[in-house]
Amino acid sequence: MPGRGAIVVALATHACITTSIGARMPAIRDQTGLDAPQLGLALGAYALALLLGTRLAGPLVDRFGSRDMVRVGIPVLCLTLIPIGLVSDLVTLAACLVLLGLMSGGLDVAMNAYAVELEQRLGRPILSGIHAAWSAGMLAAAALAWLAVVAGLPPLAHFTALGITLALLSPLALSRLEDMRPTATAQDSATRIDRRALLAPVLTLGAIGFASFVAEGSIIDWGTIYLQDVGGIAPNVAVLAYLANSLGMLTSRLVGDRLVTITGPVALVRWAGVALGLALACVIARPEPIVGFVAYAVMGFAIGPIFPTALSAAGNRGVGQTMVVGWVVSLAYLGSVAGPVAIGLTAGSVGLRWAFLVPMALAFGLALLAPFVRGAASGQRALTSVAELPPR
């Protein structure tokens, strides 16, 4: 289907723009003169805007369709990166991040709504593979950031060149997006939805997305700063570890659809959470170049399939699936709100090193929540309550 290639380009462009900020965060921090708590507040404003964007997107998707939202929104998102290179203080940084966050969150819902419908039309797991495009965009962002750091380019020059280039090129591929209207819309309108019955899947799958986004955001927003400030690692080496994280996530998502078919969604999420927690424990214990490089790669590999699997479980619920998908995306983004703020404020009290205990604890919690992704593609019927958990 031509729409599959087009949505792959959309996710890759989205990731390349949004994760470029994290890769250049040390330079932005130095440019603005912010300390860790202040930077955490700015990132928290960005994450709140992401969350708000996900909630505003639903009515827009229903009215205009996911295709038109993605076609128009992606080029605009590219241009919103440029003003971030001009920021000079907390207020201007927060304002620019809020604008970027609103666009990014809304587009994430539109892109995922399109991808879920595409998976259902094809009748096989494809979400992990499609989200590999997002990881590829993150990898490209990390590579370009490393080149910019080595070349001594300030964020403004880096962001301007990247934003304008992708804003001009992306519409060529996005024109191949097909019209995707959620198949569940007519069914949901004709069937009375029991919102109480949807509460358990929304909360459990949303909690899985929340924990994975906290861990992912910890690396995207604080990963390079952590290695520089705590480990004393040179900026160009720290960016390479960020690159390793991106490569690990890309690799896991490329094979994620096959893995979920072989192991089942529950086992995949369970062991991914364990691996993620252990990798975070290693980098907390020894924030050294080699340990950081390997741990960041493992973290990327572990994080990669978690959210696509939870999203697939949400999208395969039948009646009410549109509502569940929307709320799972929003609750996942809530992790982007809590993560940077919690790490920034905790770092101000006990140091950045110990602040990384927050995502580590949530990573191990994923192992306990894993049974709730059983309804993902290639899995069995989704669990609907804690009472249905299998015996230990």
Number of C-alpha atoms within 10 A of each C-alpha: 10 11 20 18 15 23 27 23 23 28 25 24 27 26 22 26 26 22 24 26 23 25 30 27 20 20 19 24 20 11 16 18 13 16 13 21 19 19 26 26 19 26 28 23 24 27 29 23 27 28 25 20 25 28 19 14 22 20 10 15 23 13 11 11 19 27 25 19 19 27 22 13 18 24 23 17 24 27 20 22 25 22 19 21 21 18 19 16 17 17 12 16 23 22 18 21 27 23 19 27 26 23 24 27 25 26 28 22 27 24 20 24 24 25 25 24 18 22 19 17 10 10 11 13 24 25 24 27 22 25 27 26 25 27 29 25 27 31 26 22 28 29 20 18 27 22 15 18 19 11 9 10 14 16 26 17 13 21 27 18 12 20 21 17 14 20 16 12 12 19 18 11 17 23 15 17 21 18 12 17 17 20 15 18 16 11 14 16 11 10 11 10 14 10 12 8 12 18 14 16 25 23 16 23 29 28 22 32 27 28 32 28 26 27 27 23 24 24 25 26 25 26 24 27 26 23 26 21 15 16 18 14 19 13 19 16 18 24 27 21 25 30 26 25 33 30 22 24 30 28 21 24 30 22 15 29 24 17 17 22 15 12 13 20 30 24 18 22 31 21 16 24 30 17 21 27 24 17 24 25 18 16 23 23 12 15 23 17 20 13 17 29 22 17 26 29 22 24 26 28 25 28 27 31 31 29 26 26 33 30 29 29 28 31 29 23 19 13 22 23 22 22 19 26 27 24 23 29 26 25 25 24 30 23 28 31 26 21 28 30 23 21 27 25 19 21 18 16 12 10 15 22 20 14 20 25 17 18 27 22 17 20 28 20 18 25 21 13 19 24 22 27 32 22 24 25 28 20 20 14 15 18 19 17 14 12 8 11 12 8 5 3
